[in-house]
Amino acid sequence: MTTTLPRSQIRAAAAGVAVTFGLNGVAVATWFARVPAARDALGLTAGALGMLLLAMSVGACLAMLTAGEVTHRLGPRRAVCVSAVMVAAGLAVAGAGIGAWPSVPLTAVGIFVLGYGSGTCDVAMNVEAAEVERALGRAVMPRFHAMWSLGTVLAAGLASLVAWAALPVTWHLAVVAVVVAGGTLVAAREYRFGGGETHGRGSGVMAAWREPRTLLIGLLVLVLAFTEGTANDWVAVAFVDGHAFDPAAGAVVFAVFVTTMTVGRLTGTVALDRWGRVPVLIVSMLLAAAGATVAVLAGSSAVAVAGVALWGLGAALGFPMGMSAAADDPAYAAARVSVVAVIGYTAFLAGPPLVGLIGDEVGVLRALLVVPLLLLPALALVPAMRPPRAGSEQ
């Protein structure tokens, strides 16, 4: 798509997209960082907590099935605005279910809405981001994903301070909800692309489901999403239970993970430009596998936290690289990205209960070893990430 917009408006749109990514990260990470508090307030076992976390995953997965149509009908700007209000409402309801009116069903409803709103926002803001990138004529998508990670870093840091100060979870989540909704509504006013004239035609999604390369990328992204999502859901709880950290320190460990992931996304484009997708992804997956193993098995708390840092660095580029690979051919990018996203988000659906059920048997910390056990065989799928030759079949 070509654009006649002034450069200043394109840059403003890029800034609006960046803010949206950041605030979406703030919302999601605020919940993840307060999972230990929710577990304690509601008196949940590891298995029961996994089932609660499933509510958010179900919401996010449903969003992946419907967000394309929602974004097409409303346009990215309005889709982002509607989803931001849902995210805020979900956070507020979850906060009430943890603190004001302790209730597992109420909390589940809140994080279901949070998951659906966040997932819908994810698709809509990526549609706008792709158009901004095309208009700028240079790669900026990793920077947008880095803004999401930066938002998680800021949220995790704030959550650790709030937990240390023993401030009510209900008020914490409510304040963040107001900031996320208000900030996103303002940022979306700068959106300029992704209208119905661009996305109104048939996308060929059903055909994409029959493409071997697309399915292999989707399977690899599923493992990569599980690698990232398991840390998001469980690393704070695992260090509280397995390494005897207090809840505030557990939130700090989560902050370490998202911080190193942010650094990886900000700097990883240099490695990608120099060595290409396949070598960089192989090294990334090996780093993540090694880091998760060290985080679990280290006898020293400091070494275990270093393992989490390595895990975050290794997990940084996987999901964005999968989206880029799915979008190699602009003519079929929307359909293929949607298929890969649906497959990848299955990890967020199955991951929490899987780790929780294993955690009931061997402890949450040792349950994290499922990450390297999945990453290592998934290395065989990495060649699918190579850009296809012109005219080749998918």
N, C-alpha and C positions, 0 to 999 in steps of 0.2 A: 504494500500500500504506500502510495506517495502522499505527501502532505504539503499544503501551502501555508501552514501555520507559521507565524513568526517564531524565530528561535527562542525568544523570551517566553512564549507560551509553552513551547515544548519543554523548556527547562522547568517551568512552573508545574507542568503536568508530572514531570519526573520527580520533583520535590513532593508533590501531593501523593504520588504512589509510594515514595520512600517513607513518608510519615505513616501512611496506611499500613505498610508492612511492619513498621516499628510498633505501632499501637496494637496490631493483632498479636505480635509476639509478647507484648506486655500483658495482654489479657490471658493468653494461654499459660504463660509462665507463672503468673500470679496464682492461678489455681494449682499448678503442679507443685509450686513451692510450699503451698499450704496443705498438701495431701497428708503429711504426718499429723498435723493438727486436726484434720478431719477424721483420720483414723482413730486418734485418741478420744476426740469429743464424742464420736459415735460408737466407740467400743468395738471396732471391727477386727476380725482376724485377717491374716494375709489373703486367704481365699475370698472372704467377704469383701475386702477392699478391692480385690481384683474385679469382682462382679460389679461393684459400684463404679469403678473406673470404666467399665464396659459401656455404661450409659453415654459417656462423652464420645467414646469411639463409635458407637452406633449412630449418634447424631452426626458425627463427621463423615461417616461412610454414606449415610443417606444424602448428605449434602453433595458428595461427589457424584451421586446418581442424578441429582436434580439441578445442581448449580449451573450447568451449562445452559439449560433451558431458561432458568431464572435470569441469568446474565444476558442471554439473547433478548428476552422479552423486555427486561427493564433497562438494559444497558449497564455497563460497569459502574457508572457513577451512582445510579439509584440502587443497584444491587448491593454495592458496598455500604451505602447508607442504611438500607434496611437490615443488612446482616450485622452492622455495627450495633444497632439498637438491640438486636437479638443477643449478641454477645454480652452487652451490658446487662440486659435483663437476666441472662443465665448466671452471670457472676453474682448479681445481687440475690437471686433466689438461692443459689448454692450457699452463699454466706449466711443467709437466714436459716437454712437447713442445718448448718454446722453449729451456729451460735445462738441466735435469737429463739428459734423453735427447733431444737435438735431433732432431726428426722432423716432417716436414710432415704425414704421415697422422695421427700422434698429436695434433698441434695441431689438425688439422681435426676430429677426433672430439671433442676438448674443446670447441671453439667451437660445434660442432653441438649438443651437449648444452646448452651455455650458451644458445644461441639458442632451443632448444625450451623449456627451463625458464623463461627470461625471458618468452617470448611467452605461455606458459600462465599465468604469474603476472600478466602484463599484463591478460589477460581477467578472471581471477578477482578481482583487486583492484579492477578497474573495476566489476564487478558489485556488490561490497560498497560501493564508493564511491557508486554511484548510489542505493543504498538509504539510505545515511547521509544523502546530500543530501536525499532525499525526506523522511526523518524530521526533519531539521533545518528543512525548509521554506524554505531559502534556497540560493543558488548557492555551492557550495564546490568543485565539480569542478576549476576552474582552479587552485585552491590545491593540490590533490593533485598535479596535473601539475607545478606549480611545485616541489613537494617532490622529484619525480623529477629535475627539472633541477638543484635544489640538490644532490642526491646526486651528479650528474655533476660539478658544480663542485668539490665536496670531493674526489672521486676524482681528478679531473684535477690539482688542486693537489698532492695527495699523490703522484701519479705523477711530476709534474715534480721534486719533491724526491727521490724514490727514484731517478729517472734521473740527476739531478745528482750524487747520492751514489754512483752506480754500484753500487747494491745488486742482488743477483740477482733477475731477473724471477720465477724459480720461487718464491722465498720471498714476494715481494710478492703474487703472485696467490693463494698458499696462505693467507696471513694474511687477505687480504680475503675469501676464500671462507669462512673460519671466522666472521668477523664478520657477513657477510651471512646465512649460514644461522642462526646463533644469534639474531641480532637479529630476523629475520623470524619465527622460531618463537615468540619471546616476544610480538611485536606481534600476531600472528594470534590469540593467546588472547583478545584484546578484540573480535574479530569477533562480530557479533550478528545479521546479516541474510543474505539471499540463500540461504535454505534451499530444499529441494526443493519445498515447497509453493508457492513463488513461481515457480520456473523449470521445473517438471515438465511443463507442457503443451507441445503442439506450437508451435513458434516461427514457422512460416510463412517459413522461410528461402528455400525455392524460389520462393515468390510474390514475395519481396523482390527476387530476381534479375531479375524482369520489370518492375520499377518504374523508369520513366525517370529520375525525380528521384534515386532512390537510386543508380542507376548513374552519373549525372553527378557526384553528390557523391563517389562512390568514385573516379572518374577524377581529379577535382580533388585529392582526398586523396592519390592516388598521386603526383602531381606535388609536392605539399607534403611528403610523406614523403621523396621523392627529394631535395628541397631540404635537408631536415634531415639525412637519412642520409648524403648525399655529404660533408657537412662532418664528420660523426662519423667516417666511414671514412677520409677522405683529407686533411683539412686539415693535420694534423700532418706527414704524409709530403710533401705538396705544398710546405710551407714549408721543410722540410729539403732537398728536392731543388731547388726552384725559386728560393727566396730565400736559400739557403745558411745556414739556421738549423741549430744543432746539435740533437740529439734532445731535450735538456732544454728548449730554447727552443721546439721544435715542440710539446711537450706543453703549454707555457704558451699557445701560440696556440690550441690546442684548448680550454684552460681559458677563454680570452677568449670563444670562441664560446658555450660552454655557460653562462658567466656572464651574458652579455647576453640569452641566450634565457630564463634564469631570471628576470631583471628584467622582460622582456617579459611573461612569464606571471603574475608577481605584480601587475603594474600594468595589464595589458591589459584586465582586467575593467572598469575605469573607462571606457576608451574604448568598449568594447562596449556598456555601459549607456547611454552618451551618444549614440553615432552608429549603433550597430547592426552586424550582421555584415558586410554587403556592403561598405560604405565602409571599414571597418577592415581587412577582408581584402585589398581592392585596394591600400591603402596598404602593408600588410605585405608583399605579394608584390613590389611595386615596390621597397621597401627591401631585401628579400633579393636581388633581381636586381641592384640597384645595388651592394650590398655585395660580392657574389661577383665582379662585374666588376672592382671596385676592388682586391679582394684578389689577383686574377690580374695585372692590368695595371699596378698602381702601381709606379713606379720607386723609391720609398722604402719601406723595411721598416716604418717607423712608419705610413705611410699604408695599406700593405697590411694590417697588423694592425687598423687602424681599419675597413677594409673588412670584415674578419672579424667585428668587433663589430657592424657594421650588418647583416650577413648573419644573425647570431644573433638580433638584435632582430626582424628581419623574419620569421624562421622560427618565432618563438615561439608564435604563436596558431593557426597553420594546422591542425595535426593535432587539437588539442582542439576547435577550432571545427567541424571536419568531424564529429567524434564527436557533438557537441551537435546539429548539424543532422540527422544520421541519427536521433537520438533525440527529434526534435520531438514525435512522437506516442507517448506512453508505452505505448499498447497494442501497438505494433509495434516498439518501440525495440530489443529484443534481436535480432530478425531483421535489421533494417536496419543496426544497428551491426556485426553479424557480417559482413554482406556488404561494407560499406564497409571494414572492417578487412582482410578478405582481399584486396580490390583494392588498398588502400593498401600493405599489406605486400609486394605484388609489387615495389614500388620497392626494398625491401631485398634482394629476390632478384636483380633485374636490375641494380641500381645498381652494386655493386662490380665485377663483371666488365666492365660497359660503360665505366665510367671507367678501369679498368685497361687495357683494350684500346686505348682512345683515348690513354691515357697512354704506351703503348708507342710510339705514332706521333708524338705532339707534346709529350710530357712530362706528368707528372701535374698540374703547376700549370695549364697551359693547358687540360687536359682538364676542369677545373672550370668552364669557360665553358659547358658543357652545361647548367648550372643556369639561368642567365638565358635561354638559348635555349628551354628548356621552360616557364619561368615566364611569359614574356610572352604567348604564345598561350593559355596556360591561364587568363588573365584572362577570357576569354570564357565560362568555366564558372562564374564566381563568382555570377551571379544564381540558380543552383540552390540556393544556401545560404539564400535567403530562407525564413522559416517559411511553410509552405503555409497557405492559407486554410482555415477550418473546412469540412469536407465536400468539399474539392477532391481530385482524383486525384493520386497520386504520379507 
